[in-house]
């Protein structure tokens, strides 16, 4: 089992049960105590778990902040990145997938001039916003488990739903990006839903603020080679951008005004 898969198993277990002992995690992953301790060190640095007397506890992270708090974080840059994405990639008559996070919800703000769109999403805030801004589009929402902190729908019903459809393009974001781990998130169920949604798309576009480059979270949602385009702002580290391009990722830099 690869490290990111093992960390995903640990987080999934902690989400389900709230806490776990070192011994339980050793049995879960079938690895040494030293390996589990290294994984927990990383997860604790990422803000996903806390440890107390040999017990790991699932704790709050960026992913657990209320949707409106995340939406307001660097809102101006998010708006500029998402507007650029729409102007660059969206056309009339498209079938589009929008994941339900706070960044991608902003995509819906810039769709009012397009005709005959079909839009799939697992985001309740996105669906409500589309109804307000673009009531003439066809909007389809998956079923599943409601994650109230994000107002998204996840779980097996949601993933099975998206496996039955095809889309021209999908827009996604993540908590972090590293060259080693790819695009990462804190919540396993959110990550699974996003990954399946992207597999239905001819083109997968990631929209990511530059301050998330170099940040690693608990579970890999997309490997770098699974993404077609990365849109980020002009503070992105030049060396990392160059390496991403050398690995076949199209990177578009937006000259954002703060």
C-alpha positions in Angstrom: 0.0 0.0 0.0 1.4 3.4 -1.0 1.9 6.1 1.6 -1.0 8.3 0.4 -3.3 5.3 0.2 -2.3 4.3 3.8 -2.9 7.9 5.0 -6.3 7.8 3.3 -7.2 4.6 5.1 -6.1 6.2 8.4 -8.2 9.3 7.9 -11.2 7.3 6.7 -11.0 5.2 9.8 -10.8 8.2 12.1 -13.7 9.9 10.3 -15.8 6.9 10.9 -14.8 6.2 14.5 -13.5 9.5 15.7 -10.2 8.1 17.2 -7.9 5.1 17.1 -5.0 3.7 19.0 -1.6 3.1 17.4 -2.2 -0.6 17.7 -5.5 -0.3 15.8 -3.8 1.6 13.0 -1.0 -0.9 12.8 -3.5 -3.7 12.4 -5.5 -1.6 9.9 -2.6 -0.9 7.6 -0.4 -3.9 8.3 2.8 -1.9 8.8 5.3 -1.2 11.5 4.8 1.1 14.5 7.4 3.4 13.1 5.6 3.8 9.8 2.3 4.6 11.5 4.0 7.2 13.7 5.5 8.9 10.7 2.1 9.0 9.0 0.5 10.4 12.1 3.3 13.0 12.3 2.5 14.2 8.8 -1.3 14.1 9.4 -0.8 16.1 12.6 1.3 18.7 10.8 -1.5 19.0 8.2 -4.0 19.7 10.9 -6.0 16.5 10.3 -5.4 14.6 13.5 -4.2 15.3 17.1 -2.5 12.8 19.3 -2.8 12.3 23.0 -1.3 9.4 25.0 -1.0 7.0 22.1 -4.5 7.8 20.6 -5.0 9.6 17.3 -8.1 11.8 17.1 -9.7 13.2 14.0 -9.8 17.0 14.3 -10.8 20.1 12.4 -8.9 21.3 9.4 -9.4 23.7 6.6 -11.9 21.3 5.2 -13.9 21.5 8.4 -14.3 25.3 8.3 -17.8 26.5 7.5 -18.5 27.0 3.8 -18.9 30.8 4.1 -15.6 31.1 5.9 -13.7 29.3 3.2 -15.6 31.2 0.5 -14.4 34.5 1.9 -10.7 33.4 2.1 -8.9 35.3 -0.6 -12.2 35.9 -2.4 -10.8 38.4 -4.9 -8.2 36.0 -6.2 -10.8 33.2 -6.4 -13.1 35.4 -8.4 -10.4 36.4 -10.8 -9.3 32.8 -11.3 -12.8 31.4 -11.8 -13.8 34.2 -14.2 -10.6 33.5 -16.3 -11.5 29.8 -16.3 -15.0 30.5 -17.7 -13.8 32.9 -20.3 -11.1 30.5 -21.5 -13.0 27.2 -21.5 -16.8 27.5 -21.4 -18.9 27.6 -24.6 -22.6 27.3 -25.4 -24.2 23.9 -25.4 -21.5 22.4 -23.1 -22.0 19.7 -20.5 -20.1 20.8 -17.4 -19.3 19.3 -14.0 -18.7 21.6 -11.0 -17.5 20.1 -7.8 -19.1 21.5 -4.7 -16.3 23.5 -3.0 -16.2 27.2 -2.3 -13.8 28.0 -5.1 -15.7 26.2 -7.8 -19.0 27.6 -6.7 -17.8 30.9 -8.1 -17.8 29.4 -11.6 -21.6 29.7 -11.5 -21.4 33.5 -11.1 -20.0 33.8 -14.6 -22.3 31.5 -16.6 -25.3 33.8 -17.2 -24.4 34.7 -20.8 -24.1 31.1 -22.0 -26.9 29.2 -23.7 -28.1 25.6 -23.4 -25.7 24.4 -20.6 -26.1 21.2 -18.8 -24.4 21.3 -15.4 -23.8 18.5 -12.9 -22.8 19.2 -9.4 -22.6 17.7 -5.9 -22.6 21.1 -4.3 -25.8 22.4 -2.7 -24.6 26.0 -2.7 -23.6 25.7 -6.3 -27.1 24.4 -7.2 -28.8 27.2 -5.4 -26.5 29.8 -7.0 -27.2 28.4 -10.5 -30.9 28.6 -9.9 -30.6 32.3 -9.0 -28.1 33.3 -11.7 -28.8 30.9 -14.6 -32.3 29.5 -14.3 -32.5 28.5 -17.9 -29.7 25.9 -17.7 -30.3 22.3 -17.0 -28.9 21.6 -13.6 -28.5 18.0 -12.2 -27.5 17.2 -8.6 -26.4 13.8 -7.3 -27.8 12.1 -4.3 -25.8 10.8 -1.4 -24.6 11.7 2.1 -24.8 15.4 2.8 -21.7 16.9 4.3 -23.2 19.9 6.1 -19.9 21.6 6.8 -19.4 22.0 3.0 -23.0 21.6 1.8 -21.8 18.9 -0.6 -23.2 15.4 -1.4 -20.7 12.5 -1.2 -20.5 8.7 -0.6 -21.3 5.7 -2.7 -24.6 7.0 -4.1 -22.9 10.2 -5.4 -19.9 8.3 -6.9 -22.2 5.8 -8.6 -24.3 8.7 -10.0 -21.3 10.4 -11.7 -20.1 7.1 -13.2 -23.2 7.1 -15.4 -22.6 10.4 -17.2 -20.2 12.1 -19.6 -19.2 15.8 -19.6 -17.1 18.1 -21.8 -15.3 19.7 -19.0 -15.0 19.6 -15.2 -13.8 22.3 -12.8 -12.2 21.3 -9.5 -10.0 22.7 -6.7 -8.1 21.1 -3.8 -6.5 22.0 -0.4 -3.0 21.6 -1.7 -0.6 20.5 -4.4 2.9 19.0 -4.2 5.1 17.5 -6.9 5.3 14.3 -4.8 1.7 13.7 -3.9 -0.3 15.7 -6.6 -3.5 17.5 -5.7 -4.6 16.6 -2.1 -7.6 17.0 0.2 -8.4 16.3 3.8 -11.7 14.5 3.5 -11.6 11.0 2.0 -15.3 11.1 0.9 -14.9 14.5 -0.8 -11.8 13.3 -2.5 -13.4 10.1 -3.8 -16.4 12.0 -5.2 -14.1 14.5 -7.0 -12.0 11.8 -8.5 -15.0 10.0 -9.9 -16.5 13.2 -11.2 -13.3 14.0 -13.1 -13.3 10.6 -14.8 -16.5 11.6 -16.5 -14.9 14.7 -18.1 -13.1 15.0 -21.4 -11.0 17.8 -19.8 -10.2 18.3 -16.1 -9.3 21.8 -15.0 -7.9 22.5 -11.5 -8.2 26.0 -10.1 -5.8 26.6 -7.3 -4.5 29.7 -5.4 -0.7 29.9 -5.4 -0.5 29.7 -1.6 -1.8 26.2 -1.8 1.2 25.1 -3.9 3.5 23.2 -1.6 0.7 22.3 0.8 0.1 18.6 1.4 -3.1 17.2 2.9 -4.2 13.7 3.9 -5.3 12.1 0.7 -4.5 12.4 -3.0 -7.5 13.3 -5.2 -5.6 13.7 -8.5 -2.2 12.7 -9.6 -0.6 15.4 -11.7 -0.9 13.3 -14.9 -4.7 13.0 -14.2 -5.2 16.8 -14.7 -5.2 18.6 -18.0 -5.0 22.2 -16.9 -4.0 24.1 -13.8 -5.1 27.7 -13.4 -3.3 29.6 -10.7 -2.2 33.2 -9.9 1.0 35.1 -10.6 2.5 34.3 -7.2 3.0 30.6 -8.1 6.6 29.5 -7.5 8.4 29.6 -10.9 10.4 26.4 -10.2 7.3 24.3 -9.4 5.4 25.7 -12.4 8.3 24.7 -14.6 8.4 21.2 -13.2 4.6 20.8 -13.6 4.9 21.9 -17.3 7.7 19.4 -17.9 5.4 16.7 -16.6 2.8 17.5 -19.3 0.5 19.7 -17.2 -0.8 22.9 -19.0 -0.3 25.7 -16.4 -2.1 29.0 -17.0 -1.0 31.9 -14.8 -3.5 34.7 -14.1 -2.1 38.1 -13.3 -4.4 38.7 -10.3 -4.9 42.0 -8.6 -5.2 41.8 -4.8 
